[in-house]
Amino acid sequence: MNTMNNDHIKIRVTNLTKRFESLTVLDHIAFEIKAGELVAIVGPTGCGKTTFLNTLSKLMPATEGNILIDGEEANPRKHNISYVFQEPTCLPWRTVRDNVAYGMEIKGIPYKERMERTDRIMDIVGLSSCAHLYPNQVSASMIQRIAVSRAFAVEPDLLLMDEPYGQLDVKLRYYLEDELISLWQKLKSTVLFVTHNIEEAVYVAERILVLSNKPTKVKTEIPVDIPRPREFLDPKFMEIRNHVTELIRWW
């Protein structure tokens, strides 16, 4: 678990550029994330948010620039970089419990610690009662909970989330956003949360980075200094939501 001072810069991205032949998708992006911070990324449709995440996670090589974790070049062999995709993935032949533990198994975490972490996280997100079931026996929201729990369980250096609740209805989204915040507060992970839903960004994040149209840059960043739990009808909440909406609408 991250016990570093919260002012410690965990992630530093400098000059991040991605070109596909003559097309520049990411254009000299730079930002920092403090240890244990939950940062949301928003931007206009088609601005390259998924390319941005794929480059950050090292699934795709950058054309230029650096991604540093604790001052060292990000390296998936050394650093824990977890990724929660839009479409959650579960191994159908493993139980819910074994799916949550799977990432830790791959990382070689000892059995006893694996089971302790699995039980703790499943308890936080309400999966304990269906631990023995298989993915085809649980709901879509449960599948998404498994994916999020598995990602947090490896205690990642950086957790990337790509619109993880985009496929779910509004009521379920609110419920799972609260669970995400609870997990993040308890485990102190460093999270980068990509969403096209501005209200969701204001609800979950401590800070919002607003991306521009392609070629994509960080247009601005907005602190979300609203106490938790947050209320959608709080005037300050609505003010930040409207401000971000205007930033995305007018380029």
N, C-alpha and C positions, 0 to 999 in steps of 0.2 A: 504494500500500500504506500501511496505517496506521502511521505512525512516531511517533505521539503517546505521551506518557507514559501508562503503563497506569492511572494514577490519574485520568486525565482522564475526566470524565463525558461520554460520547458521546451517550447517549439519556436524556432526562428526561421522564417522563410524569407529568402532574399533573391530578388531578380528572377523569380520563377517564370520561365517562358516555355511555351510549347507551340511548335509549328508543325503543320502537316504540309510538307512541300512549301508552296508559297502562301498558305493560309496560316496566319497567326491567330491561335485561339486564346492563349494566355500570354499577357504582355507585361513582363517585368513586375510580377506580383510580389509584394513584400508585406509581412505582418508578423506579429509575435503573439504567443499565447502563454499566459502564466501557468505554472503548475496548479492543477486542480481547477482550472477555469472551464466554464461551459460557454463556448462561443458559437453563435449561429451565423450561417452564410445565407444571404438572400440575393436575388438578382433577377433580371428579366428572363423570360422563357428563351431557351436556346443560347444562353450566354456562356455555356461551357462549364457548368457546375460539376457535372460528372467527370469530365476530363480533368478538372481541377482536383477532385478527390482521387482519381486514378493516378495522377501524377504525384500527389502527396503521399499516397500509400505505397508508391514504387511499383504498382502494377504496370505502370507505363513510364518509360524514361522521359525526363524533362529534356528540352533542347538546350536550355541554359538554366543557371541558378542553383541554389542550394537549399536543402531542407535539413536543418540541424535539430537534433534532439539532445538536450543537455550539453550543447556545444559541439557535438560530434555529428558527422554526416549520417543521416537516417539510413539504417541498414536493417532490412527485415530479418536477417540472420542473427542480429544482435539485439535489436529493439523489438518490443511488443507493439506492433501496429495492428489494431483490430479494426474490422470494417463490418458495418451492418448495412446490407444492401436494401434497395426498395423491395425486392422480392426475397422474402426470408427463405433460408435454406435449412432443412433438417435432414438428417439421415433416417430414412423410413424404418430401417431395421433396428434402430436403437431407441430405447425408452426416452421419455422426456428428460429424466435425470441424467441418463448417459449422453444425451445430446448437449445438455448444459455443460457437462464435464469434458466434452470432446476436445475443445481448444486447449485445456490444461493438459490433457493426455498427450496431445501432439507436442506440447512444450516440455514434456517430461517431468511435470510436477509430481512429487511423490503421492501415492494413493491416499494416505491419511489426510494430507493437506487438501488434495483434490476434493475429497468427500466433504470436508469441513466447509470449504468455500462454496461448494455446490449447494449444500443444505442451507447455508446462510443466505445466499442470493435467491434461491427458490422461495425461501420464507418471505423475503422482502417483496417479491413480485407476485406472491400468491400462486406459485406453481406446486407447492408441496403436496397438495391433495391429489394431483394427477401425475406424480413422479413416475409411477409404474406403467402409465399408458404409453401408447405409441403415437407418432405424429398424425396418423390417419384417424385417430380416435379423439382428437381435440380440435378446438375452433381455430379460425384464422388469427384471432387476436392472441390465442395461446401460442401459436407458432411464432408470431412476432416477438412475444415475450421470451420464448426460448432463445431466439437469435440475439436479442439484446442481453439476456442473462449470460449467454455463452461468451459474448464479447467482453463484458465487464469482468467475468470470472478470471480471465488471464491477467488481470490488473495491468492493463495496457499502458505503455508510455504515451500513446495517442490513440484515441478511439474516434474513428470517422463514421458518421451516420448519414446515409444518403436517403433523405425523405423516407424514414422507416415507417411512418404511419400514413403515408399518402394514399394507400389502398383501402383504408378503414373508414367507417362512418364516423361522424362528428363526435357522438357520445363516447365511442370507444377510444377515439383519439385523445379526448380530454383525460380519460381514465389512465391511458398508457403514458401520456405526458407527465402526469403526476407520479406514476411509478418510476419513470425515467429520472425525474428530479430527486425522488427519494433515494434511488440507487446511487446517483451521482453525489448527493450530499453525504451519504454514509461511506462510500468507497473513495471519494476524493479523486476520481479519475479526471484526466484532461480530455475534454470532448469537443470535437468540431462537428456541428450539427447542420447539415444542409437541408433547407426546406424552401418550397415556393410559397408556403403559407405564412404570411407576415404576422398574423395573430399568434401562430404557434411559435415563431421566433421570439416575439416579445414575451410570451408566456414562459419559455424555458431558459432563455439565455441571460448571461450577465453582460454580454456585449454582442452587438450585431455588426458584421462586416457586410457592406453593400457592394456588390459587384456591378460593373458596367456591362453594356453590350459588348460583343466581340469587336476587336480584340480586347479581351477581358482584363480589366485592372480593378484594384480595390478603390472604389469611388470615395467611400468614407467609412468611418466606423462610429457607432452610436452606443454609448453605455446605457444599460437598462438598470437604472438605480431605483428599482421599485422593490419594496420588501415582499417576501414570500409568506404565505401563499398569495398569488396575484389574482386580482379580480379584473375581468374583461371590461367592466363598466367603470373602473377607477379612471378618473380624468387624466391622470398621468399616463396610464396604460394606453388610453385612446390617443393621447397626444403623440406618444412615440410611434404607435401603429400608423397614424396618419402621416407623420413625418417620413417614415420609411416608405410608405406607399407612394408619396409624392416624389421621393428620390428615384424610385424605380420607374415611375410613369414618365418623368421628364428627363430627357437625356440631352 
